[in-house]
Amino acid sequence: MSYTELFKDKVAVITGAGSGMGRELARQLAGAGCHLALSDINMDGLQETVALLPSSGSLNVTMHCLDVADREAVTQYAGQVIADHTKVDLLFNNAGIAGRPLDMADYDYGDYERVLNVNLWGVIHCTHAFLPHLLASPGSHLVNISSVFGLVAPPKNGSYVTSKFAVRGYTEALRTELKARNISVSCVHPGMIATNIAASANAPADVVAKFAQSGLSAEKAAAVILKGVARRKARILVAGHTYFIDWLQRLLPAGYRALMLPLLGVNKTSISNQTGPAAGQSR
Ligand SMILES: NC(=O)c1ccc[n+]([C@@H]2O[C@H](COP(=O)([O-])OP(=O)(O)OC[C@H]3O[C@@H](n4cnc5c(N)ncnc54)[C@H](O)[C@@H]3O)[C@@H](O)[C@H]2O)c1
């Protein structure tokens, strides 16, 4: 059986499905015969995603405008998904945003709240709302999208790094508890992927261009994620450089920065006034 056959007739919930990796996950899961509950805060993007799905009259595809930071809306949405689809086999907590590329000393509370409300609280809201339904569906699977910046902490990404390390911790805690209840839990750590994340955060033009030119395609990233999900992998690393960075931080958990910063194009002595290529990168 090919791995995509494992998704046939399952029901997948995907947040942030109106762009990037969420859109590609939707496309590839639909191609594998998986029913879809798609949501995004951007309804235009979501409609584009649905228009791009391979046509199959037999698939049940629903779409909803949803802000994952809105706890009440997420709770209501989970009830709506069950009304529309009767069950949930897969939950992809994918919606996310980048932070402002500033030194942490220059952040205000609003910077943290904006990023943590979506990247961390969004993941918690959706997991909490859908967990009873995952528990009711034997062999179900929860997939949380962290980042390579949930493994290492480069400068000028403090709010994003904080959110993605927290997603990793939250996901690992869930995995520990849910293993005994036959629910698989995966934490995904993508490196640089060519999506709209940098442009949506109004990152500098050179950073946006770098994502477009050097990032792994969202299509390839989604394929790696689904392969990892099919194998029920606990950690799914996406893009080649992520393996190197993961290896580096495991080898030198306290000392990886000295080696990592030059790789990211950051001069250690100029971190506080850095305007180089790492500024504004959020992964
Ligand atoms: N692109 C990268 O290099 C990269 C690297 C590591 C991790 N990630 C993570 O991957 C995930 C997907 O991002 P992407 O790169 O495909 O970006 P993207 O910007 O292309 O897609 C993100 C989607 O999330 C939606 N969204 C934003 N805020 C939302 C909210 N409050 N509620 C619901 N939906 C919301 C956006 O409208 C968008 O459609 C994110 O969690 C991101 O942090 C991305």
The ligand as an ORCA input file, in Angstrom:
! r2SCAN-3c Opt
* xyz 0 1
  N       7.744     29.313      5.496
  C       8.707     28.968      6.336
  O       9.895     29.151      6.048
  C       8.357     28.299      7.636
  C       9.403     27.719      8.358
  C       9.114     27.098      9.586
  C       7.810     27.047     10.060
  N       6.816     27.631      9.324
  C       5.456     27.539      9.873
  O       4.634     26.874      8.931
  C       3.273     27.244      9.137
  C       2.642     27.609      7.806
  O       3.223     28.816      7.338
  P       3.550     29.099      5.804
  O       5.013     29.207      5.687
  O       2.811     28.176      4.923
  O       3.004     30.604      5.715
  P       1.851     31.298      4.862
  O       1.871     32.720      5.288
  O       2.003     30.995      3.414
  O       0.526     30.566      5.405
  C       0.049     30.776      6.704
  C      -1.466     30.830      6.679
  O      -1.934     31.042      8.023
  C      -3.002     31.960      7.967
  N      -3.184     32.643      9.240
  C      -2.438     33.648      9.773
  N      -2.945     34.045     10.952
  C      -4.034     33.281     11.165
  C      -4.987     33.215     12.220
  N      -4.935     34.047     13.276
  N      -5.973     32.288     12.136
  C      -6.051     31.465     11.070
  N      -5.197     31.490     10.033
  C      -4.200     32.385     10.092
  C      -2.618     32.941      6.853
  O      -3.748     33.661      6.372
  C      -2.013     31.990      5.840
  O      -2.983     31.527      4.926
  C       3.314     28.391     10.159
  O       3.007     27.877     11.437
  C       4.754     28.851     10.114
  O       5.176     29.464     11.306
  C       7.053     28.264      8.138
*
